[in-house]
Structure formats: structure tokens, C-alpha cells
């Protein structure tokens, strides 16, 4: 977990730069849940789905801020329960 948002986004920039190199793979999706449009709970992270180097295996990288990470488990449990009531 990161102590500052500057460090967290700096880490993302490094990952993004490395992912643009041919031998690394590539970023498939990024969810910045620190600036969400529709996340009703307090859990926040920056989630990156990308290919592992030189393969088609997809990995998920989660970058956390220390302030939110301590509540990850309880927030995720609430999120799972709330999804049961969402309209499809």
C-alpha cells in the first residue's frame, strides 16, 4: 500500500511505460476507483488488467492507498451483498 497518491500514480506510470514495450505485453483495462462514478462504498483502488510478459496470461494488479487498504475486506463484503440487490 502507498502512503501518498503521488507515489501510487507514479507507480502506475511506470507500469504503463513498461507495458508499452513490445516484450512486456500490454494493459487491457484500468479501473481508477479513487475517482469512481458509481461506487457507493468506501473501498478504493487502482486496478490494472494486463498481459504477463511474453504471454497471453492476464494478471490483475491492484494499487492501494494505505488509508483505504485497511478497510478492503469489510468494504468488499458490503459490495458483494449490495450487488445482490442491483437491477440487471
Secondary structure, 3 states (H helix, E strand, C coil): CECCHHHHHHHHHHHHHHHCCCCCCCEEEEEECCCCCCCCCCCCCEEEEEECCCCCCEEEEEECEHHHHCCHHHHHHHHHHHHCCCCC
